[in-house]
Amino acid sequence: DTFILTCNCCTQIDKMKWDDAVYLAMLLLSVPLGHITKHVNGAVFRLLFSGLAGFAMSLLICGTQIWHSLFVSTVILLITKFVSRKICHIVGFFFGFGYLFFFRSAHLFGVEYPLPHTNAIQLLLTLKVVSVTFDAHDAAVEAKKDKSDNNDSEQPYSPLGPNHPLDDPTCFDPSLLEFYCYVYCVVGLFTGPFYQLKLYRHMINRSDCVTVRTVVPALRRLALVPIFGLVFLLVGSVFPDNYMMTNEFLQLGGVWGFVYRYLYLIPVFLCFRLRFYIGWLIAESSCIAAALGAYPFDCKSLPGRGPTVSTSGSRQGATNGDTHSFYAVQNLDIYEIETAVTMGHSIKHWNMTVQTWLVYYVYKRFPVKNLRYGVVFLVSSFWHGIYPGYYLCLLSTTIYGAMESRLAIICKPLWERANRFTYAVLFVIGEIYRTHSFEYVAVGFILLEVSPTLAVWRADYFYYHLFGIVILCGTFLVPTKRKEIAKKLTQAEAVGKTKTD
């Protein structure tokens, strides 16, 4: 059995395409290149090295298809420079995402279909260039405000020092060189994390780069990558995801067929998660190695956006002798993802920098409040791709999201009164629910197309969709006001006490 497993694992490795191997190599290479970027002397040379190294890697990965990223970034730069700051963010948003549609359907227009890794670079590049148009618009808005109002408000921490011109919220005018080097920066180029131009400027222009402790924090993020890689290869070789599209898998009948399909989703979704964990951990390590996103621990940094307040010099939260926090470039929290009892809590710690982008550039700016969640959902789905499986997956999560919101209100008084045993039982139930919810809906993300996705769900009569809908409808029969729930619980406790007496 061990020999067969080893052979299957080797077969899995042999099946890896050459471009996948090159992609992984480039991703790993970005870590030492990030370290070199940190130690390059002088802001101009650091800027040039980070940009040229990233462009060279993009050219190697994309080949002639690099013209897509060059074209969209050039047009966005022109929009930022020559379109009115009142509407440049709107024009930039629609052009950036409109070009994504053309990019993914280019074969319909006689253009070569983009490689998967070209798509990965284009995704992150779109977020970067569109954010530049929004930041330019915000700077114009800030410039119109009363200067006394700006002076009274506390400015977030900056490693460049107070009142540095590059941190002036009323002035945002990136140069041609700075813009392209930011777009093609070698760290976070392939899988993220997303970071604002402001964070890139801090990395390039700060004078204390060498004093930032980066090697140990970067290695710490890489520590689990070899283990995840080994598990991914072993599990993926035994439980391939394409087996779910076979008649043998779909036509297993009876209770055993249901149980088998239920259990088979566990290793498939494990490989799905590990693939992202590996890519994001390496990408985060490259950012850390370059001292990108390095800020004091008490700055309340947001992923992708950096500090939100000034620093008091406190080192609260520092661990293992670290000099700075790198939460500004953290894209996932594996512990929170794996131990959350709800989908909502788990999702908050998945692809965190992109979620921050969606919140600040879409959710908070859309004028109709009641439609904000729906618009964010559409933008997120479209950004991920045009495969219908993405939409089936994300639409399905809305059922569980609504159900969790209702249950959170109803169950909170019960949760607050729970003893250790009840808490443990509820935690286990929540873990099973959250884990299988992801396994079930992720079928759309894994299989991508409508027919195979619906075939897997149809094989067991869409049982988890029905479960979510039934529970959601049932929550409307229960009072949602906390006072009413607490009153009913108190009455129930009083009745129980009377019976005991």
C-alpha positions, -999 to 999 in steps of 0.1 A, spaced: 0 0 0 28 24 8 45 16 -25 12 23 -44 7 55 -25 42 66 -33 37 58 -70 4 78 -70 22 107 -54 49 106 -81 23 104 -108 7 135 -93 40 153 -94 47 142 -130 13 156 -141 23 191 -129 26 212 -160 58 230 -168 43 264 -164 30 254 -129 65 245 -119 78 278 -132 50 297 -114 59 280 -81 96 287 -86 89 324 -93 67 326 -62 95 311 -41 121 333 -58 101 364 -48 110 358 -11 148 363 -15 142 390 -40 121 408 -14 150 405 11 173 420 -15 149 448 -21 150 457 16 188 460 15 191 480 -17 205 514 -7 186 545 -18 149 550 -26 154 553 -63 175 521 -67 150 503 -44 122 515 -65 139 504 -97 149 470 -84 115 461 -71 98 471 -103 123 457 -128 126 424 -110 88 420 -109 85 430 -146 111 404 -156 93 377 -137 60 387 -153 76 386 -187 89 351 -180 55 339 -168 33 356 -193 55 359 -224 39 380 -251 6 381 -231 22 407 -208 7 433 -231 -26 429 -213 -12 442 -180 8 469 -198 -22 482 -217 -46 483 -188 -21 499 -164 -12 526 -190 -49 535 -197 -55 537 -159 -25 560 -155 -39 583 -183 -73 583 -166 -56 593 -133 -36 621 -150 -62 636 -174 -97 627 -163 -114 650 -138 -107 638 -102 -145 640 -96 -151 610 -118 -117 594 -124 -125 566 -99 -157 557 -116 -141 557 -150 -111 537 -137 -133 512 -120 -155 505 -150 -125 504 -174 -105 481 -151 -133 456 -145 -146 459 -181 -111 450 -194 -112 419 -171 -143 408 -190 -125 413 -224 -94 396 -210 -113 365 -200 -133 363 -232 -104 374 -255 -106 342 -275 -141 352 -287 -124 383 -303 -96 363 -320 -71 370 -293 -51 342 -277 -67 329 -245 -47 340 -215 -26 316 -195 -38 308 -159 -9 326 -144 -14 356 -166 -49 357 -152 -35 356 -116 -12 387 -123 -41 405 -141 -64 400 -111 -41 416 -86 -30 443 -110 -66 453 -116 -71 459 -78 -39 479 -77 -46 502 -106 -82 508 -97 -73 517 -62 -49 544 -75 -79 561 -92 -99 560 -60 -70 574 -40 -66 602 -65 -103 610 -61 -100 609 -23 -70 633 -24 -91 658 -44 -119 656 -19 -95 661 10 -80 691 -7 -114 708 -8 -119 704 29 -111 731 54 -74 729 63 -83 735 100 -104 703 99 -74 684 85 -51 697 112 -74 688 140 -77 651 130 -51 626 141 -29 615 112 -21 578 110 15 567 117 40 569 89 75 555 89 85 585 67 80 609 96 52 635 104 40 657 76 60 640 48 49 651 14 42 615 2 17 611 31 -2 644 24 -38 632 21 -46 662 -2 -19 655 -28 -17 623 -48 2 624 -80 23 593 -86 51 596 -112 52 574 -143 81 554 -129 66 550 -94 33 539 -109 47 511 -131 71 499 -103 42 497 -79 21 477 -105 49 453 -112 65 452 -77 82 419 -72 65 412 -38 29 402 -39 29 401 -77 13 367 -84 -12 359 -56 -13 391 -35 -17 404 -10 -32 436 -23 -16 468 -8 -22 504 -15 3 526 -32 8 543 2 23 511 16 46 507 -13 58 543 -9 66 536 28 86 505 18 106 523 -8 113 556 10 117 546 47 152 550 60 150 523 87 145 493 64 176 475 76 166 478 113 133 461 107 134 424 118 121 405 87 140 372 83 125 354 113 89 366 107 92 356 70 105 322 78 78 318 104 52 323 77 70 297 55 74 271 83 42 252 74 46 254 36 66 222 32 41 203 54 11 217 35 28 208 2 34 172 12 -1 168 25 -15 184 -7 5 160 -29 -4 129 -9 -41 136 -4 -45 150 -39 -31 118 -54 -55 96 -35 -86 118 -37 -85 137 -71 -112 163 -75 -120 152 -111 -133 119 -97 -164 138 -86 -174 142 -123 -175 105 -130 -206 84 -132 -192 60 -106 -191 88 -80 -225 102 -89 -244 70 -92 -235 54 -59 -269 48 -44 -284 43 -9 -271 54 24 -235 44 15 -235 66 -16 -246 95 5 -220 89 32 -193 83 6 -199 116 -12 -202 134 21 -168 120 33 -151 124 -1 -156 162 0 -134 164 31 -100 156 15 -110 174 -17 -117 206 1 -86 201 22 -65 202 -10 -85 232 -21 -76 251 10 -40 240 11 -34 252 -25 -44 288 -13 -25 285 20 7 276 2 5 305 -23 -6 331 2 20 321 29 48 324 3 34 357 -9 32 371 26 67 360 33 80 379 3 63 411 15 77 406 50 112 400 37 110 434 19 97 451 50 65 459 32 37 466 57 61 469 87 44 491 113 43 495 151 20 470 168 -3 497 182 -11 514 149 -43 493 143 -32 484 108 -58 471 83 -48 445 57 -39 462 25 -43 497 39 -18 501 68 -20 522 100 -53 538 110 -39 557 140 -7 572 152 17 552 175 23 556 212 54 535 211 37 506 229 49 471 220 18 454 231 12 424 209 48 419 200 60 383 200 93 364 196 113 396 196 97 411 165 103 448 160 72 454 138 38 440 130 31 428 95 -7 427 98 -10 452 70 1 425 45 -15 395 62 -39 378 38 -52 349 59 -54 337 95 -53 299 93 -61 294 130 -93 316 128 -103 300 95 -100 264 108 -115 270 143 -144 293 134 -179 280 142 -196 300 114 -189 306 77 -191 344 82 -163 344 108 -141 321 88 -146 341 56 -135 373 74 -100 358 78 -97 345 42 -82 367 15 -83 396 40 -66 423 18 -91 418 -10 -120 419 14 -106 453 27 -104 465 -9 -141 455 -15 -152 472 18 -134 505 12 -137 509 -26 -171 493 -32 -192 487 -1 -187 521 17 -190 541 -16 -221 526 -31 -249 552 -26 -278 528 -20 -272 512 14 -297 484 10 -280 472 -22 -244 473 -9 -241 437 0 -255 426 -33 -232 449 -52 -201 436 -33 -212 401 -40 -215 408 -78 -181 426 -79 -164 399 -59 -179 372 -81 -170 390 -113 -134 396 -101 -129 359 -93 -139 350 -129 -167 343 -153 -170 306 -146 -206 299 -135 -193 276 -107 -181 307 -89 -215 323 -89 -232 290 -78 -208 288 -49 -211 325 -38 -249 325 -43 -251 294 -21 -231 311 7 -257 339 9 -282 313 22 -259 303 51 -249 339 57 -286 349 62 -292 319 83 -262 326 106 -272 362 110 -307 352 122 -294 324 145 -268 347 160 -296 370 173 -317 341 185 -290 320 201 -269 348 218 -288 347 251 -286 309 251 -249 311 243 -242 336 271 -259 313 297 -242 281 284 -221 261 308 -189 244 298 -205 212 286 -232 231 266 -205 254 251 -184 224 241 -214 208 224 -224 239 206 -188 244 195 -185 209 180 -219 214 162 -207 247 148 -174 232 136 -191 204 118 -217 228 103 -190 253 92 -166 228 77 -192 209 57 -208 242 45 -176 251 29 -170 216 15 -204 216 0 -205 250 -16 -168 248 -27 -178 222 -53 -187 251 -76 -152 267 -71 -135 234 -78 -155 221 -107 -162 256 -122 -189 245 -147 -227 244 -141 -234 208 -152 -208 189 -130 -215 212 -100 -253 207 -101 -247 169 -108 -228 165 -75 -254 185 -56 -283 167 -74 -269 133 -65 -280 139 -29 -311 160 -37 -295 194 -28 -298 184 8 -276 211 22 -293 238 3 -326 225 17 -312 224 52 -301 260 50 -334 272 36 -355 252 62 -334 265 91 -336 301 77 -374 299 74 -376 284 108 -358 314 124 -387 337 114 -410 317 136 -388 325 166 -388 359 183 -356 378 174 -357 405 201 -333 397 228 -357 408 256 -383 384 243 -358 356 241 -344 363 276 -379 364 290 -388 331 275 -356 316 288 -362 330 323 -398 316 323 -384 282 312 -359 282 340 -385 291 365 -408 263 354 -379 239 356 -370 250 390 -407 247 402 -408 211 389 -376 203 407 -389 217 440 
